[in-house]
Amino acid sequence: MEAKEFTKKYYANRKNTNCIKWDNEQALNKLPMWIADADFKSPEKVIEMLKKKLNEGSYGYEFLPKDYLDTMTKWNKDHSHVEYKKEWIRFSKGAIDGLCQIIYSLTKEKDAILICEPVYNPFKAVIKASKRKAVVSNLIYKDNAFKMNFNDVENKIVKNKVKMMILCSPHNPIGRVWNKDELEQLFKIAHKHKVLVVSDEVHSELIMPGHEFIPSLSFERYQNEIITINAESKSFSLALFSHCHVIIPNEKLRNIFDAYQDAHHITMPNAFNGLSSYYGYKYGKDWLDGFKKTIYENYLYMKKHLSKYCDMPELEGTYLVYANFSKSIKDKTAFDFIYNKANIFPNAGETYGKGYEKWVRFNLATSLNNVKKACKLIEEAFNS
Ligand SMILES: Cc1ncc(COP(=O)(O)O)c(C=O)c1O
């Protein structure tokens, strides 16, 4: 499905629906382009099947459909060429809930956990809240592109006796899809120093033309040292349902994780929430195709029309673009300018790492009309 048709069919006016993105107080009278949430209805067949389920009217405890795991593993095999064994898969109420459970069950207080900034800010927040130590390796920004600093990663691992590393793959907010060589290099370092890698892959299906997503668990050699977090919340616009997979090939680690879930009585996934992903796998393929085309068209438009004011690293994956306004905004933060002068609500660049005050993150999971409006508002703000 082409972007225009996709938008016509699925664009949702989310104002006055208790929508965090549009109805947040900070978003009033602004064009909201913050929080990673899409302005599109989910695939229509998903909606139809959920309505059917809702209409049954009995809302007691339920199992997931019997073929849930077959459906999930088949989807991942077909889309990401990765074979997840059914017995590896556990559930959590969202990716960050899953991450918290991994941290609490598999590390101890004061353990060092490494992240590469700029990165999705709840990573650092949950490390700190769980009284673990956040160790930051800064990504290298050069020639309008981000790379990992492998020497720094290794040095920090050694110096801080790092136990775990959280990888964001694809990486929010910089829109990178890590390639095979980069991942191999990283896993080699992790293996050498016995660091457990937690690979957050919630954006893995939003891959832009010319790029290929490589699932961390496709590296068979390192499977025992990696845990993957995977969800359909971003792929099919299902964040409300808070349903996520925690994939743990290592039996010993899985047993510890299971014991943690048992102790906290979180052994059963919410079956209704899981149905949204299940129907997404079954009926969402064409929708996803239209969604990706829409994101990419929005990105190309924004990049072209704002090139005078900001640099945008190539959008390889996700629907989040990290824009560098260093060349045009001198006396204030980029967020301050974009929010107060252009009346657009993005995420502030510095949310994701120190030194990114001249950056903002724009969410492109919206209509091209909104993106055009944003570009016009920014142009007017610069010209006023
Ligand atoms: C990389 C990444 N992980 C996790 C999340 C949050 O997922 P959840 O709402 O399932 O906790 C987001 C949301 O933007 C994200 O970008």
The ligand as an SDF file (V2000), in Angstrom:
LIG
                    3D

 16 16  0  0  0  0  0  0  0  0999 V2000
   13.8960    1.3990   22.4010 C   0  0  0  0  0  0  0  0  0  0  0  0
   12.6260    1.4110   23.1880 C   0  0  0  0  0  0  0  0  0  0  0  0
   12.4280    0.4900   24.1390 N   0  0  0  0  0  0  0  0  0  0  0  0
   11.2960    0.4700   24.8780 C   0  0  0  0  0  0  0  0  0  0  0  0
   10.2920    1.3830   24.6630 C   0  0  0  0  0  0  0  0  0  0  0  0
    9.0850    1.3720   25.5330 C   0  0  0  0  0  0  0  0  0  0  0  0
    8.3530    0.2300   25.3380 O   0  0  0  0  0  0  0  0  0  0  0  0
    7.1770   -0.1370   26.3520 P   0  0  0  0  0  0  0  0  0  0  0  0
    6.1650    0.9440   26.2560 O   0  0  0  0  0  0  0  0  0  0  0  0
    6.6970   -1.4530   25.8270 O   0  0  0  0  0  0  0  0  0  0  0  0
    7.7910   -0.2580   27.7040 O   0  0  0  0  0  0  0  0  0  0  0  0
   10.4470    2.3600   23.6770 C   0  0  0  0  0  0  0  0  0  0  0  0
    9.4180    3.3670   23.4560 C   0  0  0  0  0  0  0  0  0  0  0  0
    9.5820    4.3360   22.7920 O   0  0  0  0  0  0  0  0  0  0  0  0
   11.6480    2.3730   22.9210 C   0  0  0  0  0  0  0  0  0  0  0  0
   11.8550    3.2750   21.9790 O   0  0  0  0  0  0  0  0  0  0  0  0
  1  2  1  0
  2  3  1  0
  2 15  2  0
  3  4  2  0
  4  5  1  0
  5  6  1  0
  5 12  2  0
  6  7  1  0
  7  8  1  0
  8  9  2  0
  8 10  1  0
  8 11  1  0
 12 13  1  0
 12 15  1  0
 13 14  2  0
 15 16  1  0
M  END
$$$$
